[in-house]
């Protein structure tokens, strides 16, 4: 992340922390799921949590479809969510089917006991696995390269630790840097629009 991008995200986090609960959830959603909103990433995982006693889970369930349907997105609650938190996978169905359907992804999913070529069945299986831990194969759902997901599952030493970003890189660091830059650009553009009061424009050009 460049210093400029880091400052944008820091400014956004300072801006959003004083918002009411509904605007906090919506702002975090539009910022950190921006790559999925724009159609450059199959899914995003976001943990909505701020302070104890906040009714985040119920507000999410009440408004999620309203917030996501204009972008053609769907969602899945994962893990053990108390009312003051919600761990959510936000996804674009067509891109997710493509990410899970490639040969390398299918090999990993098959080994982990997932049904193949059925997005809903895979999502239900993923939700079940969250009940007993954090399944590393979630990287496939998040559009990470299968070679990198496999390397992480096998706990190998990453090829290039000087390539910080959204996942550990085991395969192609140059391609990973390009993808990281696209994701961060989408997040920063969304953050700036939200702070300017123009969140409706987040999907423009996506």
Backbone bond lengths (Angstrom), bond angles and torsions (degrees), N, CA, C in turn:
res aa  C-N    CA-C-N  psi(-1)  N-CA   C-N-CA  omega(-1)  CA-C   N-CA-C  phi
1 X - - - 1.465 - - 1.515 109.49 -
2 X 1.324 117.71 130.15 1.455 120.20 177.46 1.522 109.55 -71.06
3 X 1.339 115.14 162.72 1.464 119.26 179.02 1.523 110.98 -60.95
4 X 1.346 116.19 -38.49 1.459 120.16 179.39 1.526 111.17 -62.17
5 X 1.341 116.54 -46.16 1.457 119.93 178.45 1.519 111.83 -63.59
6 X 1.328 115.78 -40.54 1.467 119.94 178.87 1.522 110.52 -60.43
7 X 1.321 116.47 -40.27 1.460 119.94 179.73 1.528 111.70 -67.05
8 X 1.343 117.01 -37.55 1.463 120.12 177.84 1.522 110.28 -61.63
9 X 1.322 116.40 -46.59 1.469 119.73 -178.60 1.522 110.71 -66.98
10 X 1.321 117.17 -37.96 1.461 119.97 177.76 1.527 110.76 -64.06
11 X 1.323 116.33 -43.43 1.460 120.69 177.54 1.535 110.54 -61.61
12 X 1.328 115.53 -40.57 1.461 119.71 179.48 1.529 111.26 -63.74
13 X 1.312 117.02 -43.74 1.468 120.15 -179.09 1.521 110.69 -64.58
14 X 1.315 117.56 -37.07 1.464 120.65 175.79 1.525 110.70 -67.08
15 X 1.324 116.20 -36.75 1.464 121.69 179.56 1.525 111.64 -67.60
16 X 1.318 117.05 -43.89 1.459 121.05 -171.29 1.529 112.91 -79.87
17 X 1.331 117.75 -21.06 1.461 119.29 -173.67 1.525 112.90 -67.02
18 X 1.340 116.79 -21.56 1.465 119.57 -179.71 1.530 112.51 -98.12
19 X 1.328 117.56 1.26 1.466 120.45 -179.73 1.521 110.68 -72.69
20 X 1.338 117.12 158.45 1.459 119.09 173.37 1.524 108.63 -67.53
21 X 1.325 116.50 169.22 1.459 120.54 -170.52 1.524 112.62 -58.78
22 X 1.317 117.47 -45.85 1.454 120.65 -177.40 1.528 111.51 -62.64
23 X 1.334 116.66 -44.89 1.465 120.05 -179.97 1.524 112.22 -71.31
24 X 1.324 116.56 -28.93 1.465 120.59 174.34 1.526 110.03 -63.25
25 X 1.332 116.77 -49.69 1.465 120.46 -179.68 1.525 110.76 -61.79
26 X 1.308 115.66 -47.84 1.460 120.01 -176.63 1.529 111.32 -64.96
27 X 1.331 116.91 -40.42 1.460 120.24 178.75 1.520 112.26 -64.80
28 X 1.330 116.38 -44.59 1.461 120.35 177.85 1.528 110.44 -62.27
29 X 1.319 116.08 -41.13 1.457 121.57 178.84 1.525 110.96 -59.97
30 X 1.327 116.35 -52.59 1.459 120.29 -175.25 1.526 112.34 -67.56
31 X 1.325 117.16 -30.33 1.462 119.68 178.90 1.521 111.44 -77.40
32 X 1.329 117.00 -59.01 1.456 119.90 -168.73 1.530 113.78 -85.64
33 X 1.317 117.01 -7.02 1.464 120.48 170.32 1.526 110.96 -106.36
34 X 1.322 116.90 12.01 1.469 120.66 -177.77 1.525 113.15 -56.38
35 X 1.346 120.06 -39.95 1.462 117.93 178.48 1.533 112.87 -60.94
36 X 1.320 117.37 -34.40 1.461 121.04 177.61 1.522 110.33 -76.17
37 X 1.318 117.27 -40.10 1.462 120.99 176.22 1.526 110.36 -57.84
38 X 1.331 116.75 -40.88 1.465 120.95 -177.70 1.530 113.28 -80.69
39 X 1.322 116.90 -5.66 1.457 119.84 176.83 1.507 115.08 81.50
40 X 1.341 117.96 21.11 1.455 120.51 177.73 1.523 111.81 -106.31
41 X 1.328 117.31 3.76 1.464 122.85 -179.91 1.521 107.85 -149.06
42 X 1.320 117.32 137.08 1.462 121.04 -174.82 1.523 112.68 -66.85
43 X 1.318 116.89 -36.47 1.468 119.88 -175.66 1.516 110.12 -159.51
44 X 1.320 115.06 158.44 1.460 122.19 175.96 1.520 108.44 -132.47
45 X 1.319 115.98 144.08 1.460 122.12 176.71 1.517 108.12 -109.69
46 X 1.314 116.32 127.27 1.466 119.49 -178.24 1.521 109.81 -138.26
47 X 1.318 115.08 136.31 1.467 121.64 178.58 1.523 108.21 -106.38
48 X 1.320 116.87 105.75 1.464 121.71 178.47 1.518 108.35 -82.77
49 X 1.316 116.28 113.43 1.463 120.95 179.98 1.521 108.38 -160.28
50 X 1.320 116.88 135.06 1.455 119.27 179.50 1.519 111.40 -137.81
51 X 1.310 118.61 -60.67 1.459 120.35 -178.80 1.516 110.00 -143.48
52 X 1.286 116.16 153.42 1.456 122.07 -177.33 1.528 110.18 -63.50
53 X 1.317 116.12 137.71 1.452 121.16 177.24 1.509 115.26 90.01
54 X 1.332 117.63 -2.49 1.457 121.07 -179.93 1.533 109.35 -80.46
55 X 1.318 117.48 138.20 1.470 120.41 -173.31 1.529 112.26 -86.15
56 X 1.315 115.73 57.36 1.459 121.13 -174.42 1.524 111.84 -69.60
57 X 1.322 117.40 -47.12 1.465 119.85 -174.47 1.532 111.56 -61.58
58 X 1.327 116.42 -46.49 1.459 118.91 -177.73 1.527 111.45 -67.24
59 X 1.327 117.49 -37.19 1.462 120.33 177.55 1.527 110.77 -66.87
60 X 1.325 116.33 -38.20 1.460 119.09 177.63 1.528 110.43 -61.52
61 X 1.304 116.87 -50.07 1.466 120.93 -178.63 1.528 110.62 -60.11
62 X 1.322 116.48 -37.88 1.462 120.70 -178.44 1.534 112.28 -69.02
63 X 1.330 117.70 -39.15 1.466 120.30 -169.66 1.527 115.30 -112.35
64 X 1.320 118.89 -7.85 1.466 120.96 -171.99 1.528 112.88 -56.58
65 X 1.318 117.13 -46.64 1.466 118.89 -179.03 1.521 111.48 -62.74
66 X 1.321 115.65 -39.28 1.473 120.62 178.42 1.521 110.75 -61.95
67 X 1.332 117.36 -40.68 1.458 121.39 -178.17 1.520 112.62 -75.51
68 X 1.330 117.55 -33.04 1.457 121.14 -171.33 1.520 114.95 -96.75
69 X 1.331 117.27 -30.61 1.467 119.46 -174.64 1.538 113.54 -60.45
70 X 1.341 119.92 -33.91 1.473 118.09 177.15 1.530 113.33 -61.43
71 X 1.328 116.76 -22.66 1.461 121.02 179.75 1.527 112.14 -97.61
72 X 1.335 117.24 -0.70 1.458 120.50 -178.28 1.513 113.34 73.10
73 X 1.336 116.91 29.55 1.458 121.76 -176.29 1.526 111.73 -108.48
74 X 1.331 115.16 157.22 1.455 122.76 176.23 1.515 108.83 -125.79
75 X 1.330 117.44 174.54 1.458 119.65 -175.13 1.520 111.24 -148.90
76 X 1.343 114.27 160.29 1.457 121.81 178.83 1.521 108.65 -144.80
77 X 1.331 116.34 127.03 1.460 121.07 174.36 1.520 108.98 -78.57
78 X 1.314 117.30 135.50 1.458 122.12 -178.65 1.522 110.49 -123.92
79 X 1.313 116.10 153.10 1.450 121.17 173.40 1.509 113.91 72.98
80 X 1.304 113.96 -171.48 1.459 122.17 178.76 1.521 108.04 -90.33
81 X 1.322 117.04 102.79 1.458 121.30 -176.83 1.532 110.29 -100.04
82 X 1.338 116.07 123.49 1.456 119.71 169.69 1.519 107.26 -83.56
83 X 1.322 118.50 174.32 1.459 119.07 -177.19 1.519 112.37 -69.12
84 X 1.358 117.45 -20.26 1.467 118.64 -179.31 1.529 112.92 -95.34
85 X 1.344 116.91 16.70 1.462 119.63 176.19 1.530 109.87 -156.18
86 X 1.316 115.56 160.12 1.453 121.01 175.62 1.524 108.76 -154.32
87 X 1.322 116.38 118.78 1.454 122.04 174.41 1.524 106.92 -95.59
88 X 1.334 116.32 116.01 1.460 120.70 -168.46 1.532 110.97 -128.06
89 X 1.331 114.91 134.93 1.456 121.50 168.60 1.521 107.32 -97.84
90 X 1.317 116.48 118.87 1.464 122.65 177.20 1.526 106.76 -105.08
91 X 1.331 117.43 126.27 1.463 118.54 -171.73 1.519 113.16 -140.14
92 X 1.337 113.20 156.38 1.451 123.00 174.10 1.529 106.22 -107.30
93 X 1.320 116.92 112.23 1.460 122.38 -166.58 1.535 113.04 -54.95
94 X 1.311 118.09 -48.23 1.459 119.98 -177.04 1.513 112.80 -61.63
95 X 1.337 116.45 -44.20 1.460 120.09 179.28 1.523 111.16 -68.69
96 X 1.339 116.81 -35.28 1.460 119.56 178.94 1.521 110.66 -66.21
97 X 1.331 116.98 -42.63 1.462 120.37 177.56 1.528 110.54 -58.61
98 X 1.324 116.71 -40.13 1.461 121.03 178.98 1.530 110.96 -66.64
99 X 1.340 116.78 -43.70 1.465 120.68 -179.03 1.521 111.74 -63.70
100 X 1.330 116.94 -39.25 1.460 120.91 -177.78 1.526 112.42 -82.99
101 X 1.330 117.30 -15.17 1.452 120.91 -172.14 1.510 115.98 -94.24
102 X 1.337 118.67 -8.21 1.465 119.18 179.86 1.526 109.64 -70.85
103 X 1.317 116.43 158.26 1.468 121.21 -172.90 1.529 112.40 -58.76
104 X 1.339 116.94 -44.90 1.466 120.02 -177.43 1.527 111.43 -65.87
105 X 1.336 116.39 -39.25 1.464 119.46 177.56 1.519 110.42 -65.76
106 X 1.321 116.77 -41.62 1.461 120.63 -179.77 1.522 111.79 -61.21
107 X 1.321 117.22 -37.57 1.467 120.35 177.84 1.523 111.55 -61.14
108 X 1.330 116.16 -43.01 1.468 120.48 179.42 1.522 110.39 -68.13
109 X 1.322 116.18 -45.79 1.461 119.85 -178.93 1.523 111.63 -62.73
110 X 1.328 116.61 -41.76 1.466 120.26 179.67 1.531 110.30 -60.72
111 X 1.316 116.21 -43.37 1.467 120.45 -179.63 1.523 111.92 -65.46
112 X 1.321 116.80 -25.94 1.462 121.37 -179.20 1.537 111.94 -94.08
113 X 1.323 117.18 4.30 1.457 120.48 175.10 1.509 116.18 86.15
114 X 1.325 117.35 19.09 1.463 120.44 179.20 1.528 110.48 -86.79
115 X 1.334 117.76 146.37 1.458 120.12 169.02 1.521 108.63 -71.73
116 X 1.312 117.07 147.05 1.459 120.52 -176.11 1.520 111.86 -100.13
117 X 1.330 114.97 150.80 1.467 123.11 172.51 1.530 112.73 60.77
118 X 1.317 116.71 32.91 1.465 121.90 176.51 1.522 107.15 -145.15
119 X 1.328 117.02 98.67 1.462 121.59 -173.88 1.521 111.59 -58.91
120 X 1.324 117.51 -46.30 1.465 120.14 -177.75 1.522 111.87 -63.66
121 X 1.340 116.94 -41.16 1.465 120.21 179.21 1.530 110.71 -66.47
122 X 1.343 116.84 -38.24 1.461 120.48 176.92 1.522 111.27 -64.46
123 X 1.324 116.55 -41.91 1.464 120.59 179.04 1.525 111.15 -63.94
124 X 1.319 116.68 -40.68 1.466 120.26 179.27 1.524 110.35 -66.12
125 X 1.330 116.51 -38.52 1.457 120.53 176.79 1.524 110.82 -64.87
126 X 1.321 116.64 -42.42 1.465 121.07 177.56 1.521 110.68 -59.96
127 X 1.323 116.75 -44.93 1.463 120.25 179.73 1.529 110.38 -60.10
128 X 1.320 116.97 -41.41 1.463 120.39 178.72 1.514 112.06 -62.84
129 X 1.329 117.22 -39.13 1.461 120.38 -179.17 1.525 111.93 -67.79
130 X 1.335 117.59 -28.14 1.460 120.55 178.48 1.527 111.79 -67.67
131 X 1.308 117.54 -18.22 1.466 120.37 179.40 1.525 111.91 -69.47
132 X 1.345 116.43 -19.51 1.464 119.18 -177.47 1.525 112.88 -121.23
133 X 1.324 117.54 9.89 1.461 119.63 179.49 1.514 111.49 155.20
134 X 1.337 114.94 -165.26 1.464 120.92 179.70 1.521 107.90 -111.06
135 X 1.325 118.54 105.94 1.468 120.81 -176.52 1.525 112.04 -75.00
136 X 1.330 116.11 121.93 1.462 120.08 -175.57 1.520 112.71 -65.80
137 X 1.316 117.28 -23.43 1.466 119.46 179.72 1.523 112.78 -69.75
138 X 1.330 117.30 -3.18 1.466 118.99 175.83 1.529 110.72 -58.66
139 X 1.335 116.72 -20.89 1.456 119.61 176.69 1.520 112.83 -56.76
140 X 1.321 117.15 -31.70 1.461 120.21 177.25 1.518 110.65 -65.42
141 X 1.333 116.76 -39.65 1.461 121.62 179.00 1.532 110.49 -67.47
142 X 1.333 115.93 -28.43 1.455 121.39 -178.59 1.530 112.53 -89.81
143 X 1.334 115.98 11.13 1.466 121.81 174.71 1.518 112.90 72.19
144 X 1.337 118.49 23.97 1.451 120.52 174.75 1.530 108.06 -77.25
145 X 1.330 118.75 149.58 1.458 121.03 178.04 1.522 111.10 -58.78
146 X 1.333 118.41 132.14 1.466 120.81 -178.94 1.524 113.80 -54.06
147 X 1.342 118.01 -36.22 1.464 119.77 178.88 1.532 110.85 -62.18
148 X 1.316 116.70 -37.04 1.462 120.22 178.68 1.528 111.05 -72.86
149 X 1.318 116.92 -38.69 1.474 120.40 176.62 1.528 110.06 -62.42
150 X 1.327 116.24 -44.60 1.464 120.37 179.33 1.525 110.49 -62.03
151 X 1.334 117.19 -43.39 1.455 120.45 178.52 1.519 112.25 -60.67
152 X 1.333 116.01 -39.25 1.467 120.05 179.50 1.526 110.94 -68.69
153 X 1.339 116.81 -42.55 1.465 120.84 178.44 1.523 110.76 -60.77
154 X 1.336 115.82 -40.81 1.467 120.75 -179.29 1.518 112.55 -80.43
155 X 1.334 116.87 -2.13 1.465 122.87 176.88 1.525 111.46 58.01
156 X 1.343 115.01 41.94 1.451 119.42 177.16 1.529 109.81 -81.12
157 X 1.322 115.77 163.06 1.458 120.55 174.29 1.518 108.19 -74.57
158 X 1.331 116.90 126.60 1.461 120.85 -177.64 1.530 110.57 -61.99
159 X 1.330 115.29 145.01 1.460 121.28 -178.71 1.526 111.91 -63.46
160 X 1.323 116.80 -37.99 1.462 119.24 -172.80 1.524 108.83 -142.57
161 X 1.335 115.45 93.25 1.455 119.77 -179.02 1.521 111.50 -74.03
162 X 1.334 117.16 -8.56 1.465 121.33 177.70 1.520 110.90 -87.67
163 X 1.322 116.95 18.14 1.463 121.61 -179.60 1.533 108.24 -119.33
164 X 1.334 117.24 68.87 1.465 119.46 -177.02 1.514 111.62 -69.91
165 X 1.302 116.75 144.37 1.456 119.53 179.80 1.510 112.23 178.01
166 X 1.309 116.11 -140.26 1.455 121.84 -171.44 1.515 113.05 -84.29
167 X 1.335 117.95 -18.14 1.456 121.78 177.94 1.524 108.99 -154.05
168 X 1.334 116.56 166.96 1.456 121.04 175.96 1.529 108.78 -77.59
169 X 1.320 115.33 133.66 1.457 120.72 -173.52 1.532 109.96 -99.55
170 X 1.324 115.74 123.72 1.455 122.06 177.70 1.526 112.04 -115.80
171 X 1.323 117.20 -16.22 1.448 120.00 -173.29 1.513 114.05 -108.09
172 X 1.331 117.57 -79.77 1.460 122.30 -171.25 1.533 109.54 -121.56
173 X 1.338 118.30 93.66 1.466 120.40 -177.07 1.517 113.86 -64.19
174 X 1.332 118.23 -33.32 1.463 120.27 179.73 1.526 110.67 -65.33
175 X 1.325 116.76 -44.40 1.460 120.44 178.07 1.526 110.33 -66.32
176 X 1.326 116.66 -37.99 1.465 120.34 179.32 1.528 110.66 -62.72
177 X 1.326 117.11 -43.55 1.469 119.85 178.94 1.525 111.12 -59.91
178 X 1.309 116.71 -39.91 1.462 120.91 178.68 1.527 110.64 -62.14
179 X 1.326 115.96 -44.77 1.470 120.53 -179.91 1.525 110.14 -66.20
180 X 1.342 116.61 -44.35 1.470 119.69 178.55 1.520 110.81 -56.04
181 X 1.327 116.06 -42.66 1.458 120.79 -179.04 1.526 111.17 -63.55
182 X 1.324 117.51 -40.19 1.467 120.95 178.58 1.521 110.97 -64.87
183 X 1.327 116.28 -43.66 1.466 120.00 179.94 1.532 110.43 -63.12
184 X 1.334 116.17 -46.66 1.462 119.43 -177.28 1.526 111.25 -66.59
185 X 1.328 117.02 -36.12 1.462 120.11 176.95 1.529 110.09 -61.25
186 X 1.330 117.02 -43.83 1.463 120.62 179.36 1.523 111.13 -62.64
187 X 1.324 117.09 -42.27 1.463 120.74 179.81 1.533 111.26 -64.80
188 X 1.322 116.43 -43.66 1.463 119.81 -178.11 1.525 111.58 -68.02
189 X 1.333 116.92 -40.39 1.459 119.58 176.69 1.525 110.58 -61.09
190 X 1.343 116.55 -42.16 1.458 120.22 178.76 1.523 110.83 -65.15
191 X 1.328 117.39 -42.46 1.465 121.14 179.82 1.526 111.06 -59.53
192 X 1.321 116.67 -43.18 1.461 120.49 179.90 1.524 111.62 -65.47
193 X 1.326 116.75 -39.53 1.464 120.10 178.06 1.517 111.37 -65.64
194 X 1.325 116.70 -42.26 1.472 120.46 179.54 1.521 110.39 -62.26
195 X 1.325 116.71 -46.20 1.468 120.02 -179.14 1.521 111.69 -65.29
196 X 1.333 116.97 -25.78 1.460 121.20 178.17 1.527 112.58 -89.11
197 X 1.342 116.23 -0.84 1.453 120.38 179.40 1.515 114.15 79.69
198 X 1.326 117.19 23.88 1.469 121.09 -176.79 1.529 111.52 -121.01
199 X 1.322 118.44 43.23 1.459 120.71 -176.12 1.523 113.08 -62.69
200 X 1.334 117.62 -23.26 1.469 120.73 179.21 1.521 111.89 -64.49
201 X 1.349 116.89 -17.92 1.470 120.04 -177.55 1.520 112.94 -92.36
202 X 1.348 117.81 4.47 1.454 121.07 -173.13 1.521 112.99 -59.47
203 X 1.314 117.28 -36.70 1.464 120.04 -175.91 1.518 112.46 -88.16
204 X 1.296 119.16 3.39 1.469 120.06 -178.18 1.520 109.39 -64.12
205 X 1.296 114.09 130.25 1.458 119.36 -178.54 1.489 113.90 80.42
206 X 1.401 118.45 -0.19 1.460 119.82 -178.31 1.484 111.68 -86.91
